[in-house]
Amino acid sequence: MNPLKLKINLLPKKDLEEKALGRFLKWSLSFGRYIIVGTEIIVLIAFFSRFKLDRQLTDLHEEINQKEAIVQFNLDFENKARSIQQQLAEIKNIEQNYDLSLQLLSFLEKNLPKDIAFKTLTLSQEKISLAGTSLSSSSFIDFLARIRTSEKFSQVFLQDLSRKSEEKLEFKLSAEINKDKLLTDKNETADKL
């Protein structure tokens, strides 16, 4: 026996396309499937591109780990290099201070009258302080004039001046050092030699 095939259509054929529900059903059955297929294609593309992006992410992690290992390996070398740079900067500073002190002492030696003696001489990067005695007032005036007219010093201050005997003077003075002029004069002297 042959089973009977029955076709059942629950949608009414008449007036279906004229109603809003009918137009929606017709549109969704025709164009809606294209939208669904397009959406599925986009989902599949995103799914398969995830494998590529995961591989790139793994490669980037491996590259970062390799570079971290290189940085860790070179960290000791970098610390040593920085330490050497710091030591070189300190040596340069000491050398500059030495040159500055040498130039100041050379200037004082050339411009100091014979009857002036220093009790204290204090040198710093910015300032020189002197305390001493002079056997004659004319020698002290000459020495003070040489310091005041020199371009190596600025703002010369006479802090104390007292007479200890008829001719003997005790003095204290300070002056700000013009480092650029002192070191320039040193370079010019070295060039002449």
VMD Tcl script that draws the C-alpha trace (Angstrom):
set ca {
  {0.00 0.00 0.00}
  {1.00 3.40 -0.88}
  {0.82 5.94 1.81}
  {-1.00 9.06 0.86}
  {0.96 12.23 0.78}
  {-0.88 15.17 2.02}
  {0.21 18.72 1.60}
  {-0.84 21.02 4.34}
  {-0.52 24.77 3.89}
  {-1.55 26.74 6.92}
  {-1.02 30.10 5.28}
  {-3.98 31.46 3.52}
  {-3.31 32.08 -0.16}
  {-5.68 34.92 -0.63}
  {-4.98 38.40 0.67}
  {-1.72 37.30 2.32}
  {0.50 39.63 0.31}
  {-1.75 42.56 0.98}
  {-1.48 42.41 4.75}
  {1.55 43.66 6.70}
  {2.21 40.26 8.20}
  {2.15 38.70 4.78}
  {4.55 41.21 3.31}
  {6.92 40.67 6.23}
  {6.79 36.90 5.84}
  {7.41 37.13 2.10}
  {10.34 39.52 2.66}
  {11.85 37.42 5.43}
  {11.57 34.23 3.39}
  {13.24 35.78 0.35}
  {15.68 38.51 1.51}
  {16.00 37.38 5.08}
  {17.81 34.23 4.06}
  {20.43 36.37 2.28}
  {20.92 38.36 5.45}
  {21.26 35.18 7.49}
  {23.72 33.69 5.00}
  {25.73 36.95 4.98}
  {25.81 37.01 8.77}
  {26.96 33.40 8.87}
  {29.74 34.20 6.38}
  {30.89 37.08 8.59}
  {30.84 34.81 11.64}
  {32.85 32.15 9.79}
  {35.40 34.76 8.63}
  {35.76 36.02 12.20}
  {36.10 32.44 13.48}
  {38.83 31.50 11.01}
  {40.65 34.83 11.37}
  {40.83 34.11 15.11}
  {43.29 31.30 14.37}
  {45.52 33.70 12.46}
  {45.27 36.34 15.20}
  {46.00 33.73 17.89}
  {49.13 32.68 15.97}
  {50.24 36.33 15.69}
  {49.60 36.82 19.41}
  {51.66 33.74 20.25}
  {54.49 34.97 17.99}
  {54.42 38.38 19.66}
  {54.58 36.79 23.13}
  {57.56 34.69 22.04}
  {59.28 37.75 20.57}
  {58.65 39.74 23.77}
  {60.07 36.89 25.87}
  {63.17 36.74 23.67}
  {63.70 40.48 23.93}
  {63.19 40.37 27.70}
  {65.86 37.68 27.89}
  {68.23 39.86 25.84}
  {67.52 42.87 28.07}
  {68.08 40.79 31.21}
  {71.31 39.44 29.74}
  {72.55 42.97 28.92}
  {71.35 44.51 32.20}
  {74.65 43.88 33.95}
  {76.55 45.41 31.03}
  {74.27 48.45 31.03}
  {74.70 48.93 34.80}
  {78.49 48.77 34.39}
  {78.34 51.27 31.52}
  {76.23 53.67 33.59}
  {78.61 53.30 36.52}
  {81.56 54.10 34.27}
  {79.74 57.12 32.83}
  {79.05 58.39 36.35}
  {82.70 57.88 37.33}
  {83.83 59.72 34.20}
  {81.53 62.63 35.05}
  {82.97 62.75 38.57}
  {86.52 62.65 37.18}
  {85.69 65.48 34.78}
  {84.26 67.49 37.68}
  {87.39 66.87 39.78}
  {89.62 67.77 36.84}
  {87.68 70.98 36.26}
  {87.94 71.86 39.96}
  {91.66 71.10 39.85}
  {92.12 73.33 36.81}
  {90.09 76.05 38.50}
  {92.15 75.84 41.71}
  {95.39 75.77 39.75}
  {94.40 78.86 37.77}
  {93.36 80.72 40.93}
  {96.62 79.90 42.71}
  {98.62 80.87 39.63}
  {96.81 84.21 39.47}
  {97.41 84.86 43.18}
  {101.10 83.93 42.84}
  {101.59 86.39 39.97}
  {99.66 89.24 41.56}
  {100.56 88.91 45.23}
  {102.97 91.54 46.59}
  {105.91 90.18 48.56}
  {104.90 91.64 51.90}
  {101.41 90.01 51.98}
  {100.94 86.62 53.59}
  {97.78 84.54 53.80}
  {96.58 82.92 57.00}
  {93.68 81.14 55.32}
  {92.74 80.55 51.71}
  {89.43 78.87 50.94}
  {88.50 77.88 47.40}
  {85.17 76.60 46.18}
  {83.57 76.36 42.77}
  {81.92 79.76 43.09}
  {83.89 81.70 45.67}
  {87.34 82.43 47.07}
  {87.91 83.66 50.64}
  {91.23 85.10 51.85}
  {92.44 86.12 55.28}
  {95.95 87.46 55.73}
  {98.33 90.18 56.78}
  {100.09 92.93 54.88}
  {103.21 94.69 56.08}
  {102.28 97.91 54.29}
  {99.01 99.56 53.36}
  {100.27 100.37 49.85}
  {100.87 96.66 49.13}
  {97.38 95.79 50.35}
  {95.81 98.56 48.23}
  {97.75 97.34 45.19}
  {96.66 93.72 45.77}
  {93.01 94.72 46.28}
  {93.07 96.81 43.09}
  {94.48 93.89 41.08}
  {91.73 91.59 42.30}
  {88.96 94.14 41.68}
  {90.14 94.96 38.15}
  {90.68 91.33 37.18}
  {88.01 89.72 34.99}
  {88.58 86.47 36.87}
  {86.63 87.76 39.86}
  {83.33 89.52 40.32}
  {81.79 91.13 43.39}
  {84.89 91.50 45.57}
  {83.96 92.06 49.23}
  {86.32 93.42 51.86}
  {84.89 91.82 54.98}
  {87.36 93.00 57.58}
  {90.34 95.34 57.72}
  {92.21 96.17 60.90}
  {95.55 97.69 61.84}
  {97.62 95.53 64.19}
  {100.66 97.77 64.37}
  {101.77 100.99 62.74}
  {102.26 99.39 59.32}
  {100.83 95.88 59.70}
  {97.26 95.29 58.43}
  {95.05 92.25 58.84}
  {92.32 91.68 56.27}
  {89.59 89.33 55.18}
  {88.11 89.45 51.71}
  {86.02 87.28 49.45}
  {85.18 87.31 45.77}
  {82.97 85.39 43.42}
  {84.89 83.43 40.80}
  {84.27 83.93 37.11}
  {84.95 80.29 36.10}
  {84.49 80.86 32.39}
  {87.17 83.54 32.31}
  {89.61 81.50 34.42}
  {89.25 78.37 32.30}
  {89.37 80.39 29.05}
  {92.63 81.99 30.16}
  {93.96 78.50 30.95}
  {93.12 77.28 27.46}
  {94.68 80.36 25.86}
  {97.87 79.84 27.93}
  {98.02 76.18 26.90}
  {97.60 77.16 23.24}
  {100.51 79.58 23.48}
  {102.77 76.86 24.86}
}
mol new
graphics top color blue
foreach p $ca { graphics top sphere $p radius 0.5 }
foreach p [lrange $ca 0 end-1] q [lrange $ca 1 end] { graphics top cylinder $p $q radius 0.2 }
display resetview
